[in-house]
Amino acid sequence: MKYYNLVAECKGYEAAQEFCKYFDENIPVVSNGKRIATEANMTRRGDGYWIACISFEGLLSFDTEEELEYAQRNALPAAVNSTFLQEAVSEIFSLLSVAPPYVAAAFGVDAIDAFSQMAIEEIILQNASFGYLFLNDVAWERLGEPKGFEPFSEGYYWNPN
């Protein structure tokens, strides 16, 4: 079982701190009123870039069919409801569209691992498939306007695949 994460590469310590604070203060809420608990942390990658890491409690991915069946039989029915997951992701992306500035962000179950180990250029070149990738327009242009990206919000592109 893995948790979904939102990870953003920020321009410096203050930017990462502001990004974390934003998600601490703007908790995603779905239509039934359920608030999705978040935990925000930041870390400095080996190349010196600051990474903001937002974890969302209750948004789960299962590694095996047995894990999924166990969750369905026990106390995790909301976590395996695809409608709930789609609505939660939509709300998270809505918050991200107006979040404080970031260079790049990723959303998915392996996002923290990818961003902790690789720079954006490596992620693009290796075509990492951990979920969704968001780039500010400067990074998108610097990387040669990679294919598959579409406008996301003002100044940002995303790969919705």
C-alpha positions in Angstrom: 0.0 0.0 0.0 1.3 3.5 -0.9 0.0 7.0 -0.3 -0.5 9.7 -2.9 1.9 12.6 -2.6 2.3 16.0 -4.1 5.9 17.1 -4.4 7.2 20.5 -5.6 10.6 21.6 -6.6 10.9 25.2 -5.3 13.3 28.1 -5.8 14.9 28.1 -2.4 14.0 27.5 1.2 11.5 30.3 1.6 9.5 29.2 -1.5 9.4 25.6 -0.2 8.2 26.9 3.2 5.5 29.0 1.6 4.3 26.1 -0.5 4.1 23.8 2.6 2.3 26.6 4.5 -0.3 27.0 1.7 -1.2 23.3 1.8 -1.3 23.3 5.7 -3.8 26.2 5.5 -5.8 25.0 2.5 -7.0 21.5 3.2 -8.7 19.7 0.3 -12.4 19.1 0.9 -14.6 16.8 -1.1 -18.4 17.3 -1.7 -19.5 15.2 1.2 -17.6 17.6 3.5 -14.7 15.2 4.2 -11.5 17.0 4.7 -8.4 15.3 3.4 -5.7 15.4 6.1 -2.4 16.7 4.8 1.1 16.6 6.1 3.6 19.1 4.7 7.4 18.7 5.0 10.3 20.0 3.1 13.7 18.6 2.3 16.9 19.6 0.5 17.9 17.4 -2.4 21.5 16.5 -2.9 21.8 19.0 -5.7 20.7 21.8 -3.4 17.1 22.3 -4.6 14.4 22.5 -1.9 11.5 20.1 -2.2 8.1 20.6 -0.6 6.4 17.3 0.1 2.7 17.1 0.8 1.2 13.8 1.8 -2.6 13.1 1.7 -4.0 10.8 4.3 -6.6 8.4 3.0 -5.6 8.5 -0.7 -4.1 5.1 -1.2 -2.8 2.9 -4.0 -2.5 -0.9 -3.5 0.5 -2.9 -4.7 -1.4 -6.2 -4.8 -4.9 -7.5 -5.4 -4.7 -9.0 -1.9 -4.1 -5.6 -0.3 -7.0 -4.1 -2.2 -9.4 -6.9 -1.2 -8.2 -6.6 2.5 -8.9 -2.8 2.4 -12.4 -3.4 0.8 -13.3 -6.0 3.5 -12.0 -3.8 6.4 -11.9 -0.2 7.5 -10.8 1.5 4.3 -13.9 1.7 2.1 -13.5 5.5 1.3 -9.8 5.0 0.3 -10.7 2.4 -2.4 -13.8 4.3 -3.7 -12.7 5.5 -7.2 -15.3 8.4 -7.2 -13.9 9.7 -3.9 -10.3 9.4 -5.3 -11.2 11.3 -8.5 -12.9 14.0 -6.5 -10.0 14.4 -4.1 -7.5 14.6 -6.9 -9.6 17.2 -8.7 -9.7 19.3 -5.5 -5.9 18.9 -5.0 -5.2 20.0 -8.6 -7.6 23.0 -8.1 -5.5 24.1 -5.0 -2.3 23.5 -7.0 -3.5 25.7 -9.8 -3.4 28.8 -7.4 -0.5 27.6 -5.1 2.6 29.7 -4.4 5.2 29.5 -7.2 7.1 26.3 -7.9 9.5 25.2 -10.6 7.9 21.8 -11.1 5.6 19.5 -9.2 4.6 15.9 -9.4 1.5 14.1 -8.0 1.4 10.3 -7.6 2.3 7.4 -5.3 6.1 7.5 -6.2 6.4 11.3 -6.5 8.5 11.7 -3.4 11.0 9.1 -4.4 11.4 10.5 -7.9 11.8 14.1 -6.8 14.1 13.2 -3.9 16.5 11.5 -6.3 16.2 13.2 -9.7 16.2 16.7 -11.1 13.4 17.6 -13.5 15.5 17.0 -16.5 16.2 13.4 -15.5 12.5 12.8 -14.8 11.6 14.1 -18.3 14.4 12.2 -20.0 13.6 8.9 -18.3 9.9 9.4 -18.9 9.2 8.5 -15.3 5.6 7.2 -14.9 4.7 8.0 -11.3 1.6 10.1 -12.0 1.2 13.7 -13.1 3.9 16.2 -13.8 3.6 20.0 -13.7 6.2 22.5 -15.0 6.3 26.3 -14.8 6.5 27.8 -18.3 10.2 28.6 -17.9 11.1 25.0 -17.0 8.8 23.7 -19.8 10.6 26.0 -22.4 14.1 25.2 -21.0 13.4 21.5 -21.4 12.5 21.9 -25.0 8.7 22.1 -24.7 8.3 18.3 -24.0 5.5 16.6 -25.9 2.4 15.6 -24.0 2.1 18.8 -21.9 -0.9 21.0 -21.9 -1.7 24.4 -20.3 -2.6 23.9 -16.6 -2.9 27.3 -15.1 -1.4 30.7 -15.8 2.3 30.1 -16.2 2.2 26.3 -15.8 1.9 23.2 -18.0 1.1 19.7 -17.0 1.2 16.2 -18.4 -2.3 14.8 -17.8 -1.3 11.2 -18.8 
